[in-house]
Amino acid sequence: MKRRDMLALATLAATFAATTALTGNAFAQNKKWTIGFSQVTTIEPCRAQFNKDILAEAAKHPEINLIITDGEDKTEKQVADVENLIRQEVDALLVSPKESAGLTGVVQKAIDAKIPVFVLDRNVDTDQYTQFVGGDNELIGRAAGEYAMELLGGKGKAAGNVVEIWGGMGTQPAHDRHDGFHEFTDKEPGIKNLLDQQSGDWKQDQAYNIMANALKANEKIDLVYGHNDPMAYGAYLAAKDAGREKEMKFIGIDGLPDEGVQMVNKGELTATFTYVTPGAEGLRQAIKFLNGEKVEKTITLPTQKITSENAAQVLKDNGL
């Protein structure tokens, strides 16, 4: 990530912290409902957009006192955050876990305390929550796998060496994005997977290192599949530094307009698949529930393939 981008994210995170303090404390006595949101981190671009979306939605609901916590990308910190929200007796809890297993226990505590729980983006190992809101990561993985197969020659003809860089191994989205992808690529005997499961933990710098090692070990790489755009871009930068970026295709997931879509438009990524952040919809669903309306157990958000053919239009549609 470029230094100016890191500075921009830091500024954005600071803005979120200030806004969170305001929404969590000022004028709380005038609010009808207090809703807590446990976010895993505010540094990653997708998470920054996640918070931006939920704050924008909260601004439409003057009856809501929204408290946002930052888990700082640490399971133990996020567990402590949720425990604190339980002690504050929030009317509803939204949580986007760092790890499914690591957050299950404290989510169950909230459920046992009769707090309606809305799980966003990454699931937990219980189905007793009120609702899950997120994208279908296996569906997105399948879309990426089908496109990879096309790029490598098409059904029954596809051939090439593939590097896959995983997200967090303890998160269900990473496994779903892997499984969906391989539903297509594993049927093609000409496609060879060069790496065992190697996790970049959703981070650009870690993906760069994984890719740098893969480049040293393999003379021919045809396609890179990163479980998110920052990791796909980290792999692209490693290949570019090695003078080999033109020999391969790069596929990512997230499709944020000012990140993945820009990378596709610049020709750095071959494609990205949108993963709509579930913050705004999660908050809308929590408010709906608190107002006595029924909510579905699961809400699945849509995806879109973005390539050089439509990236410019997507940017235009988003005012970029």
Salt bridges, closest charged atoms under 4 A:
GLU44 OE2 - LYS203 NZ 3.60
GLU57 OE1 - LYS60 NZ 3.51
GLU57 OE2 - HIS61 NE2 2.85
GLU57 OE1 - ARG284 NH1 2.83
GLU63 OE2 - HIS61 ND1 3.50
ASP73 OD1 - LYS98 NZ 3.12
ASP73 OD2 - LYS203 NZ 2.66
ASP81 OD1 - LYS77 NZ 2.93
GLU83 OE2 - LYS109 NZ 3.10
ASP121 OD2 - ARG47 NH2 2.45
ASP121 OD2 - ARG122 NE 3.71
GLU138 OE2 - ARG142 NH1 3.76
GLU164 OE2 - HIS178 ND1 2.97
GLU164 OE1 - HIS182 NE2 2.80
GLU164 OE2 - HIS227 NE2 2.78
GLU183 OE2 - ARG142 NH1 3.46
ASP186 OD1 - HIS182 ND1 2.79
ASP201 OD1 - LYS98 NZ 3.85
ASP201 OD2 - LYS203 NZ 3.13
ASP222 OD2 - LYS220 NZ 2.70
GLU247 OE2 - ARG244 NH2 2.97
GLU281 OE1 - ARG284 NH2 2.75
